[in-house]
Amino acid sequence: MKSVLLIGMGKFGRTLGQRLLDMGDEVMIVDKNEDVINTLAGKYPNALIANCMLIDNLRSMDVPSFDSCVVAIGDDFQSSLEITSNLHDLGAKHIISKAATEIQRKFLLRVGADDVIYPDKDVAEKLAVKINANNVINYIDLDADYSIFEISLPDRWKNKTLADLNLRMKYGMNVLTIRKRDGSLLSAFDGDYVFQEGDQLVVFGPTERIMQFTNTK
């Protein structure tokens, strides 16, 4: 369980906050809009109406006591920048800030953010991959060259063993796990495993090679 200070309760902040609650985290939400907080207060034990651009307001929240502080403000970059800087000055353990552009990311990192996220960019990139790659169920970009893909089993792989397919040599794929039709995950398997209809593979490897592979299926 983590303790999280979540600043900014727009669409992104609300979605993130609900997910954190579902995972059992302790979440304190803050927004300067009274109507927003009044609407959400019933879900959160700690909800505060405050302008976080004022460092004294942040100081009263005991910022260093939180495992993570998230600045989820998307429509006012100046506010996001100043709040990120104030959190850093107050000794926040870990600051995650939301950005819309690469320039914003650079400035947020410069004033103290530990991580910067691009929700719109990330969603757009994942959608582009799904549109252009057959059989791709999910996709995580690890860096500029390598990714993790969850792919559905190509028809011609059915009833063949992992050793028969030799995925690492042919496609640069390392199979991390296999999801069965019933949703269960195989954490241990060897080259004798026989692929069955409904299997899904979670694989790691060079993004470009896996994309080329999925585009040929």
Rosetta blueprint (number, residue, H / E / L):
1 M L
2 K L
3 S E
4 V E
5 L E
6 L E
7 I E
8 G L
9 M L
10 G L
11 K H
12 F H
13 G H
14 R H
15 T H
16 L H
17 G H
18 Q H
19 R H
20 L H
21 L H
22 D H
23 M L
24 G L
25 D L
26 E E
27 V E
28 M E
29 I E
30 V E
31 D E
32 K L
33 N L
34 E H
35 D H
36 V H
37 I H
38 N H
39 T H
40 L H
41 A L
42 G L
43 K L
44 Y L
45 P L
46 N E
47 A E
48 L E
49 I E
50 A L
51 N L
52 C L
53 M L
54 L L
55 I H
56 D H
57 N H
58 L H
59 R H
60 S L
61 M L
62 D L
63 V H
64 P H
65 S H
66 F L
67 D L
68 S E
69 C E
70 V E
71 V E
72 A L
73 I L
74 G L
75 D L
76 D L
77 F H
78 Q H
79 S H
80 S H
81 L H
82 E H
83 I H
84 T H
85 S H
86 N H
87 L H
88 H H
89 D H
90 L L
91 G L
92 A L
93 K L
94 H L
95 I E
96 I E
97 S E
98 K E
99 A L
100 A L
101 T L
102 E H
103 I H
104 Q H
105 R H
106 K H
107 F H
108 L H
109 L H
110 R H
111 V H
112 G L
113 A L
114 D L
115 D E
116 V E
117 I E
118 Y L
119 P H
120 D H
121 K H
122 D H
123 V H
124 A H
125 E H
126 K H
127 L H
128 A H
129 V H
130 K H
131 I H
132 N H
133 A L
134 N L
135 N L
136 V E
137 I E
138 N E
139 Y E
140 I E
141 D E
142 L L
143 D L
144 A L
145 D L
146 Y E
147 S E
148 I E
149 F E
150 E E
151 I E
152 S E
153 L L
154 P L
155 D H
156 R H
157 W H
158 K L
159 N L
160 K L
161 T E
162 L H
163 A H
164 D H
165 L H
166 N L
167 L H
168 R H
169 M H
170 K H
171 Y H
172 G L
173 M L
174 N E
175 V E
176 L E
177 T E
178 I E
179 R E
180 K L
181 R L
182 D L
183 G L
184 S L
185 L E
186 L E
187 S L
188 A L
189 F L
190 D L
191 G L
192 D L
193 Y L
194 V E
195 F L
196 Q L
197 E L
198 G L
199 D L
200 Q E
201 L E
202 V E
203 V E
204 F E
205 G E
206 P E
207 T H
208 E H
209 R H
210 I H
211 M H
212 Q H
213 F H
214 T H
215 N H
216 T L
217 K L
